[in-house]
Amino acid sequence: MLVSYNWLKEYVNIDVSPQELAHRLTMAGLEVSSFKCVGEEFEGIKVAQIEEISRHPNADKLSLCQIYDGKDKFRVVCGAKNMKTGDKVAFAPVGTKLPNGLKIKASKIRGIVSEGMLCSQEELKLEEKSTGIMILPSETETGKDLAQALNLKDYVLELDLTPNRADCFSVIGIAREVAALFNTTFSLPPVEVEESEEDLKKFVNVNMEAPDFCPRYTARYVSNVKIRPSPLWMRRRLELSGIRSINNVVDVTNYILLEWGQPMHAFDYSRLDQGRIIVKKAAKGDKFFTLDGKERILDEETLMICDASKYIAIGGIMGGLDTEVTEETEAVLLESAYFNPQNIRFTSRKLGIKTESSSRFEKGINVETVITALNRAARLIAKLANGKVAKGVVDAYPNPIPGPPKVEFRPRKANLILGTEIPAEKMVGYLERLGIEVEAKDEETCLTAIPSHRGDLREEIDLIEEIARIHGYDKIPVTLPEMMVAADEGKPTFNLENKARSVLTDNGFFEIITYSFISPESIEVLKIPENHPFRRYIPIANPLSREQSIMRTTLLPGLLMTVAKNHNYKNMNLKLFELGKVFYQKEKSSLPTEKFMLGGV
């Protein structure tokens, strides 16, 4: 998972370097495999103000701009038409190298020397395409480095998270961990929603037909939305997290996925039949086109989100082409749900679809923040797309999931296991920093209430591990465990076996070791009677081959095969022996009789 250092600092109050943060997270079990600095490519680019614009004397389509960068004034020839006097712009003076690789030089354009360049977002690689120069907010400070003014310089941490830490697959989850590690304050982004007078019930109806696959389904209705590009700060955060910007509404759903770890989906409301949502299982053999344009073959174990007449999404995995948000979209239905992790994992693998949403759902999200994330998304869409949020929330939750159990915790046992002498009060503080409520049960035992986002904490040993993480693995003393070792009387025949080996090797014999599994034919070639004990062999249930399909009842087959192989290589002078076990069937017992034998040739 990729995490922006600047984004993280919005929610947790820390004053440490990215390097120190990466080290502390790694030592706490959240491995930071790498981190990189981004934004250095904007070095030299300044915030400047246009003081005057005049026509180029030798070119009708060019303008002469008088630029002030807070220190000096420059004359720049510009071909854009979207600026005006007083605008704040991104100015690249002579000698600057742009993110797209272009180096700015003083040059004559139609007889006038241009002392720099006014940059577009495309030239700064902040947009794929742009039609004019970048106009900055009027409150942007003139003369400031562009990277600093727009918060473009950042560090990106790449975390290799273990599947059990589903709570950390979000910026808020990591921020919560950082606050616990550094014992500092942690805050959540605002989620309050300004609602219109229109009632949600007029527009949306949800019917749950598969609560075992989708225990909780929530929705909001937002009208009057204006689809357009997202603001730079959101595009930048998505890009640094490895997600491509699409438009303001879709970007919000992806932003919430990263911020809260809650996958979401936005449906174009005008394409929903009767405004109905039906959560049900598919019929075997049905087909559905997902957003990637591929046809999927469904079965009765695939959970589908439907309207009154058709499938519109594969629950928790991917939406459909028919209801995607486009430039014509004017109203959206926002979905925020909790899907069964096992079913998501099964369906994702069966259909061959791995998405950011499915990877989080299959690990298990926090069912208690489904509506919180929904409200946050509605708030952002109202702000970025001028949307009107209808009054109310649909919350289909027929069978509430029980909360995490209370777990007993004994500080004395924690110290015994960790080999530490941490005071009980300090341990309680560590747990409370993690959001775990602690109350005394008796003199030796505490009772802890696990928060809903920590589904991985189920037993006392889990809490002991949390104590070790927050205290610091590097602070735990290195000690060897004390144990009592009983004297081993040894194998009764050990001395006899060694003596036999010594006698035989002293007389020129070589010891061999052969497989205990042989073939029935190797017994047949011995020409022994039908009732001979050697024929009471035990067959192997799942043999690798016919040659290793029974357990040996004598050492002779292995010895004779070794002799045969040596003879094939013209090695005729042989003196061989083997010490090993043979196995016989035992009546009324599933276990064989084992005997230690000596054989030689």
Secondary structure, DSSP 8 states (H G I E B T S, - for coil): -EEEHHHHHTTB-----HHHHHHHHHHTT-EEEEEEEE-GGGTT-EEEEEEEEEEETTEEEEEEEEEE-SS-EEEEEE---S--TT-EEEEEETT-B-TTS-B---EEETTEEE-EEE--TTTTTSSS--SS--EE-TTS-TTSBHHHHTT--EEEEEEE--TT-GGGSSHHHHHHHHHHHHT--B--------EEEEEGGGT-EEEES-TTT-SEEEEEEEES-------HHHHHHHHHTT-----HHHHHHHHHHHHHS--EEEEEGGGSGGGEEEEEE--TT-EEEBTTS-EEE--TT-EEEE-SSSEEEETTTEEBGGG---TT---EEEEEEE--HHHHHHHHHHHT---HHHHHHHH---GGGHHHHHHHHHHHHHHHS--EEEE--EEE-SS------EEEE-HHHHHHHHT----HHHHHHHHHHTT-EEEE-SSS-EEEE--TT-TT--SHHHHHHHHHHHH-GGGS---------------TTHHHHHHHHHHHHHTT-EE----SEE-HHHHHTT---TT-GGG--EE-SS-SSGGGSEE-S-SHHHHHHHHHHHHHTT-----EEEEEEEEE--TT-SS-EEEEEEEE-
